[in-house]
Amino acid sequence: MKIVVLGASGQTGQCVVTQALEQGHSVTAIVRNPDKIKQKHDNLSVVKADIFSAEELTAAFQGHEAVVSALGFSRSDNPVTGYTESMKAVAAAMRAAQLQRLVVMTAFYTDITSAQGRGFLVNWILIPLIKRVLTNMREMEEWLAAEAQDLRWTVVRPGGLSNRALLAQTPLQQADAQFVADPAAATMIPRANVAQFMLAQLPEDTYTRQVVAIAVK
Ligand SMILES: NC(=O)c1ccc[n+]([C@@H]2O[C@H](COP(=O)([O-])OP(=O)(O)OC[C@H]3O[C@@H](n4cnc5c(N)ncnc54)[C@H](OP(=O)(O)O)[C@@H]3O)[C@@H](O)[C@H]2O)c1
């Protein structure tokens, strides 16, 4: 496939780019700073574009089939608006450039009340720290459900991200869930496994217009 990767310079985004190339896809990495992409590959193009500009994204999206987004915004922003504002531009550009498929990541607990009962560390340390990020992720999820039924989107919710090597296992999956409730689920998941799961969704319709929480064992 011809895939656009947003947040390609980020930690998960780099895993997405590497694995997509390994799988034989053509990748266009959309970044604000092209110098950050050190990888070289015949099937990799690096394009500088503003993720908040539907016009710039439309130009970059032409001729592609799918968008994978691993964008992340700072918890210091008050309020955090990057998720919703970039998604509005992405959806407009997808329509203009006639792309249908979008896989985007958020996180466990985008409904912060779901963290109650998940332990002291989660509820009283983690959630207050990243509340503004989670809130805007949730706003983006709600915006997709309300305003983007014409697109084939999937939202992937992982728990804590690590930079461990790819684990050879299919993640536990729970549709429409704030977290994976399975007692076997680990708290952390390698970014490489998230990237692999996101790429695996592109040709699939299992979670189209759905949210899915994932975890490794
Ligand atoms: N940390 C965790 O444990 C955890 C758990 C679950 C979910 N998540 C979420 O998963 C996502 C990916 O996480 P990550 O750690 O892989 O992310 P990351 O390494 O922080 O990468 C974030 C990416 O977003 C890009 N970005 C941010 N603001 C931008 C802007 N204004 N214009 C263009 N690009 C912009 C960054 O570009 P630059 O390289 O140019 O800065 C980078 O490519 C994030 O949304 C994160 O909140 C994190």
The ligand as a Gaussian input file, in Angstrom:
#p B3LYP/6-31G(d) Opt

LIG

0 1
 N        3.993000       7.562000      26.627000
 C        3.101000       6.610000      26.844000
 O        3.278000       5.716000      27.683000
 C        1.853000       6.582000      25.999000
 C        0.880000       5.613000      26.248000
 C       -0.236000       5.524000      25.417000
 C       -0.392000       6.422000      24.375000
 N        0.549000       7.392000      24.175000
 C        0.334000       8.299000      23.029000
 O        0.815000       7.643000      21.873000
 C        1.204000       8.611000      20.902000
 C        2.602000       8.294000      20.397000
 O        3.490000       8.325000      21.488000
 P        5.071000       8.419000      21.247000
 O        5.706000       8.354000      22.583000
 O        5.473000       7.491000      20.174000
 O        5.141000       9.906000      20.671000
 P        6.410000      10.887000      20.507000
 O        7.660000      10.111000      20.447000
 O        6.290000      11.980000      21.524000
 O        6.131000      11.495000      19.045000
 C        5.138000      12.449000      18.833000
 C        5.122000      12.801000      17.360000
 O        4.157000      13.845000      17.139000
 C        4.802000      14.881000      16.406000
 N        4.236000      16.200000      16.676000
 C        3.925000      16.735000      17.869000
 N        3.479000      18.002000      17.711000
 C        3.522000      18.250000      16.369000
 C        3.208000      19.379000      15.566000
 N        2.733000      20.505000      16.118000
 N        3.395000      19.279000      14.235000
 C        3.873000      18.134000      13.686000
 N        4.186000      17.034000      14.377000
 C        4.022000      17.099000      15.714000
 C        6.260000      14.837000      16.832000
 O        7.035000      15.531000      15.893000
 P        8.501000      16.113000      16.292000
 O        9.426000      14.928000      16.228000
 O        8.764000      17.107000      15.225000
 O        8.396000      16.694000      17.654000
 C        6.472000      13.331000      16.841000
 O        6.666000      12.848000      15.535000
 C        1.065000       9.970000      21.576000
 O       -0.177000      10.537000      21.246000
 C        1.100000       9.608000      23.060000
 O        0.437000      10.563000      23.874000
 C        1.666000       7.473000      24.963000

